[in-house]
Amino acid sequence: MPFDIDSARARLPGRRIEWYSSVGSTMLEAARMAREGCASGTLVGAEQQTAGMGRHGRAWHSEPGAGLYVSFVLRPTMDASRLPLLMLAMGLAAREAIVKTTGLSTDLRWPNDVLINGKKCAGILAQMDGGGTVIAGIGINVSHIAFAPELADTATSLKLEGARASREDLLVTLAPSVDEFMARAAAQPSVVLDLFTHASSYVLDRRVSVDQDGGFLSGVTCGLDASGFLRLRQDSGLEVTILAGGVRPV
């Protein structure tokens, strides 16, 4: 069923929402609009992305009409060094929208994945775009009933997990959650760190493997640092800070 953009706009008054039937990437469209001077909070969405963007240059599978694929133009009152914290805030916002809309139990995998029953149902990507602007993309698998073979063991959707959720309801819940958690990240960063820690099974005392430029680190997670990076205690006892990389359970 096509996204009811009129309903969404009526329920999110005062927010500019641009919606496309198909677009290369909502991230790129949002960045273009940001450079043209659009207001903070402007939202770009699409029924389909032909070149959806994931972390580390990976593609995001965007089945037409099956997911919520949106990007926000944000102008937070903090510098680029706080981008990891903003990623955590966006993850909390996506999780809250899913929980409020579906009632499903969720987990957060540092730094940017929302999981249900151990499988990824949503991902977040945030990038600085100059002048203090952040482009934050969120993809949520809503009504997918199958995934490509390479994703079948690791991905899921709200529908596959037994929830009936409209993309309109998700978006109307998501947008104010993004506003709320971005404001918290700016004013109360320690609160965002605490909320993420409590919402995630990956932050404390979880044995994980971390993909690091073709190699792997393994150990037990031991919390977040003040910037939102993950700390890992290796088997040797050495503690290291994970700045980036895919974190997976062992």
LOVO-433992 format. One line per field, with one value per residue (C-alpha): y, x, z negated; residue in three letters. Coordinates in nm, 4 decimals. Layout:
LOVO-433992
yy	[Y, ...]
xx	[X, ...]
zz	[Z, ...]
r	[ala, ...]
end
This chain:
LOVO-433992
yy	[0.0000, 0.3429, 0.5613, 0.8085, 1.1216, 1.3516, 1.1723, 1.1919, 1.5622, 1.6341, 1.4532, 1.6239, 1.9888, 2.2393, 1.9818, 1.9779, 1.6267, 1.5448, 1.2048, 1.0266, 0.7197, 0.6289, 0.7968, 0.6992, 0.7721, 0.9733, 1.0665, 1.2353, 1.4160, 1.5381, 1.6618, 1.8528, 2.0160, 2.1013, 2.2862, 2.4769, 2.5970, 2.3839, 2.3940, 2.1561, 1.8625, 1.8467, 1.4887, 1.3066, 0.9688, 0.7313, 0.4230, 0.2834, 0.3622, 0.2402, 0.3182, 0.3047, 0.3692, 0.1614, 0.1970, 0.1525, 0.1948, -0.0996, -0.0943, -0.0887, -0.3243, -0.1077, -0.3245, -0.0976, -0.0157, -0.2624, -0.0418, 0.3031, 0.4723, 0.8261, 1.0811, 1.3831, 1.7134, 1.8033, 2.0999, 2.0027, 2.2419, 2.0330, 1.9781, 1.6926, 1.5129, 1.4225, 1.2350, 0.8928, 1.0167, 1.1325, 0.7836, 0.6399, 0.8985, 0.8073, 0.4382, 0.5107, 0.7108, 0.4288, 0.1740, 0.3853, 0.4296, 0.0547, -0.0319, 0.2276, 0.1270, -0.2518, -0.3496, -0.5757, -0.6369, -0.4858, -0.4758, -0.2202, -0.3362, -0.0712, 0.1630, 0.1634, -0.1501, -0.2271, -0.5996, -0.8221, -1.1774, -1.1258, -1.0180, -0.6704, -0.4873, -0.1308, 0.0547, 0.4103, 0.6098, 0.9632, 1.1840, 1.5380, 1.7585, 2.0764, 2.3841, 2.1808, 1.9917, 1.6199, 1.4004, 1.1061, 0.8161, 0.5468, 0.2340, 0.0091, -0.3234, -0.3124, -0.5596, -0.7591, -1.1263, -1.2519, -1.1375, -1.2183, -1.5385, -1.3442, -1.1575, -1.4278, -1.5401, -1.1907, -0.9704, -0.9574, -0.7285, -0.6161, -0.8325, -1.1424, -1.0851, -1.0897, -0.7166, -0.5208, -0.1679, 0.1056, 0.3017, 0.6204, 0.5427, 0.4580, 0.7861, 0.9958, 0.8337, 0.8422, 1.2118, 1.3516, 1.0777, 1.1965, 1.5529, 1.4400, 1.2276, 1.4795, 1.7450, 1.5075, 1.4360, 1.8069, 1.8904, 1.5644, 1.3424, 1.1226, 1.0445, 0.9227, 0.7037, 0.5549, 0.4971, 0.3243, 0.1091, -0.0068, -0.0698, -0.2734, -0.6211, -0.5449, -0.2650, -0.4494, -0.8005, -0.9347, -1.1493, -1.0146, -1.0122, -0.6817, -0.6543, -0.4156, -0.3483, -0.7104, -0.8372, -0.9185, -0.8236, -1.0338, -0.9805, -0.8713, -0.5332, -0.3036, 0.0005, 0.3223, 0.6088, 0.9707, 1.0134, 0.7056, 0.4715, 0.1080, -0.0218, -0.3789, -0.5853, -0.8334, -1.1753, -1.0420, -0.7914, -0.4969, -0.2521, -0.0919, 0.1621, 0.0583, 0.3581, 0.1694, -0.1812, -0.4502, -0.5919, -0.9470, -1.1867, -1.4799]
xx	[0.0000, 0.1459, 0.2586, -0.0144, 0.1978, -0.1019, -0.1893, 0.1692, 0.1973, -0.1318, -0.0083, 0.3323, 0.2322, 0.5093, 0.7591, 0.8685, 0.8387, 0.9501, 0.8396, 0.9541, 0.8249, 1.1856, 1.5164, 1.8799, 1.9315, 1.7280, 2.0606, 2.1823, 1.8513, 1.8522, 2.2104, 2.1134, 1.8215, 2.0442, 2.2850, 1.9865, 1.9083, 1.6126, 1.5098, 1.6442, 1.4069, 1.3285, 1.2537, 1.3092, 1.1484, 1.0946, 0.8995, 1.2186, 1.5906, 1.7918, 2.1224, 2.0424, 2.3414, 2.4602, 2.7681, 3.1197, 2.9929, 2.7564, 2.4213, 2.0886, 1.8289, 1.5222, 1.2388, 0.9721, 0.6892, 0.8072, 1.0112, 1.0390, 1.3350, 1.3855, 1.6590, 1.6544, 1.8359, 1.9589, 2.1540, 2.2478, 2.4175, 2.7340, 3.0461, 3.1487, 3.3330, 2.9947, 2.8725, 2.9047, 2.6730, 2.4230, 2.4286, 2.3311, 2.0534, 1.9153, 1.9241, 1.7254, 1.4729, 1.4259, 1.3918, 1.1342, 0.9265, 0.9254, 0.8374, 0.5588, 0.4097, 0.4360, 0.5045, 0.7873, 1.0879, 1.4012, 1.7759, 2.0359, 2.3665, 2.6364, 2.6467, 2.3568, 2.1417, 1.7996, 1.7478, 1.4487, 1.5212, 1.8834, 1.8134, 1.8463, 1.5224, 1.6531, 1.9751, 2.0980, 2.3575, 2.4650, 2.7093, 2.8354, 2.7568, 2.9423, 2.8371, 2.7274, 2.4652, 2.4070, 2.2250, 2.0758, 1.9197, 1.6989, 1.5820, 1.3215, 1.2131, 0.8358, 0.6529, 0.9318, 0.8412, 1.1753, 1.5335, 1.8143, 2.0025, 2.3001, 2.0691, 1.8192, 1.9995, 2.0647, 1.7706, 1.4076, 1.1061, 0.8279, 0.5865, 0.8037, 0.8154, 0.4357, 0.3585, 0.1197, 0.2483, 0.1730, 0.4652, 0.2660, 0.2295, 0.5986, 0.7025, 0.4648, 0.6110, 0.9697, 0.9963, 0.9263, 1.1433, 1.4322, 1.3728, 1.3619, 1.6756, 1.8750, 1.7880, 1.8969, 2.2247, 2.2996, 2.1887, 2.2340, 2.4874, 2.5363, 2.1630, 2.1819, 2.4806, 2.2906, 1.9735, 2.1652, 2.3542, 2.0309, 1.8601, 2.1463, 2.2677, 2.5930, 2.7404, 2.8296, 2.9610, 2.8930, 3.1551, 3.1857, 3.4022, 3.4733, 3.5637, 3.8597, 3.9863, 3.9917, 4.1091, 3.9153, 3.9308, 3.7551, 3.6790, 3.4114, 3.2437, 3.2912, 3.0779, 3.0811, 3.3259, 3.2130, 3.1985, 2.9838, 3.2566, 3.2522, 3.5156, 3.6383, 3.8437, 4.0526, 4.1407, 4.4882, 4.3265, 4.4071, 4.1181, 4.0755, 3.8286, 3.6314, 3.5872, 3.4202, 3.3594, 3.0964, 3.0235, 2.8913, 2.8228, 3.0553]
zz	[0.0000, 0.0928, -0.1942, -0.2951, -0.2951, -0.3467, -0.6700, -0.7932, -0.7160, -0.8924, -1.2039, -1.1980, -1.1506, -1.0976, -0.9740, -0.6106, -0.4686, -0.1162, 0.0130, 0.3289, 0.5069, 0.5855, 0.5111, 0.5176, 0.1486, -0.1008, -0.2633, 0.0543, 0.1059, -0.2533, -0.2131, 0.0996, -0.0794, -0.3760, -0.1470, -0.0088, -0.3612, -0.4726, -0.8383, -1.0997, -1.1363, -0.7643, -0.6675, -0.3376, -0.2726, 0.0159, 0.1137, 0.2614, 0.2632, 0.5574, 0.3864, 0.0150, -0.2090, -0.5034, -0.7198, -0.5778, -0.2211, -0.2348, -0.0565, -0.2443, -0.0977, -0.0239, 0.1014, 0.2569, 0.0164, -0.2477, -0.4769, -0.6260, -0.4583, -0.5873, -0.6495, -0.8798, -0.8403, -1.1885, -1.3157, -1.6709, -1.9095, -1.9383, -1.7312, -1.5040, -1.7840, -1.9344, -1.6261, -1.7983, -2.0736, -1.8105, -1.6581, -1.9960, -2.0314, -1.6890, -1.7810, -2.0955, -1.8925, -1.6394, -1.9172, -2.0990, -1.7840, -1.7190, -2.0791, -2.1031, -1.7682, -1.7943, -2.1556, -2.0374, -2.2604, -2.1058, -2.1599, -2.0502, -1.9042, -1.9257, -1.7505, -1.5072, -1.4858, -1.6321, -1.6821, -1.7462, -1.8599, -1.7640, -1.4067, -1.2611, -1.1858, -1.1667, -1.1019, -1.1473, -0.9578, -1.0541, -0.8650, -0.9110, -0.6120, -0.6989, -0.8905, -1.1919, -0.9922, -1.0460, -0.7962, -0.9829, -0.7966, -0.9476, -0.7702, -0.9341, -0.7870, -0.8263, -0.6029, -0.4379, -0.4216, -0.2879, -0.2430, -0.0038, -0.0973, -0.2330, -0.4741, -0.5631, -0.8801, -1.0151, -0.9104, -1.0110, -0.9814, -1.2096, -1.0119, -1.0382, -1.4144, -1.4313, -1.4468, -1.2330, -1.1997, -0.9512, -0.8169, -0.8791, -1.2507, -1.2723, -1.1147, -1.3245, -1.6369, -1.5134, -1.4264, -1.7758, -1.9280, -1.7137, -1.8333, -2.1962, -2.1939, -1.9920, -2.2507, -2.5278, -2.3513, -2.3437, -2.6977, -2.8899, -2.7132, -3.0206, -3.0197, -2.6588, -2.7477, -3.0424, -2.8389, -2.5609, -2.8104, -2.9725, -2.6360, -2.4901, -2.5772, -2.3939, -2.6054, -2.9264, -2.9920, -2.6430, -2.4701, -2.1173, -1.8099, -1.6370, -1.2692, -1.2462, -0.8922, -0.7909, -1.1294, -1.4426, -1.8072, -2.0656, -2.4288, -2.6737, -2.6503, -2.9478, -2.8806, -2.6827, -2.7162, -2.7494, -2.3717, -2.3142, -2.1930, -2.3063, -2.5476, -2.5114, -2.7543, -2.5598, -2.7010, -2.7814, -3.0162, -2.7910, -2.7496, -2.4083, -2.2722, -1.9650, -1.7364, -1.4508, -1.3274, -1.3152, -1.6606, -1.6711, -1.9581, -2.0140]
r	[met, pro, phe, asp, ile, asp, ser, ala, arg, ala, arg, leu, pro, gly, arg, arg, ile, glu, trp, tyr, ser, ser, val, gly, ser, thr, met, leu, glu, ala, ala, arg, met, ala, arg, glu, gly, cys, ala, ser, gly, thr, leu, val, gly, ala, glu, gln, gln, thr, ala, gly, met, gly, arg, his, gly, arg, ala, trp, his, ser, glu, pro, gly, ala, gly, leu, tyr, val, ser, phe, val, leu, arg, pro, thr, met, asp, ala, ser, arg, leu, pro, leu, leu, met, leu, ala, met, gly, leu, ala, ala, arg, glu, ala, ile, val, lys, thr, thr, gly, leu, ser, thr, asp, leu, arg, trp, pro, asn, asp, val, leu, ile, asn, gly, lys, lys, cys, ala, gly, ile, leu, ala, gln, met, asp, gly, gly, gly, thr, val, ile, ala, gly, ile, gly, ile, asn, val, ser, his, ile, ala, phe, ala, pro, glu, leu, ala, asp, thr, ala, thr, ser, leu, lys, leu, glu, gly, ala, arg, ala, ser, arg, glu, asp, leu, leu, val, thr, leu, ala, pro, ser, val, asp, glu, phe, met, ala, arg, ala, ala, ala, gln, pro, ser, val, val, leu, asp, leu, phe, thr, his, ala, ser, ser, tyr, val, leu, asp, arg, arg, val, ser, val, asp, gln, asp, gly, gly, phe, leu, ser, gly, val, thr, cys, gly, leu, asp, ala, ser, gly, phe, leu, arg, leu, arg, gln, asp, ser, gly, leu, glu, val, thr, ile, leu, ala, gly, gly, val, arg, pro, val]
end
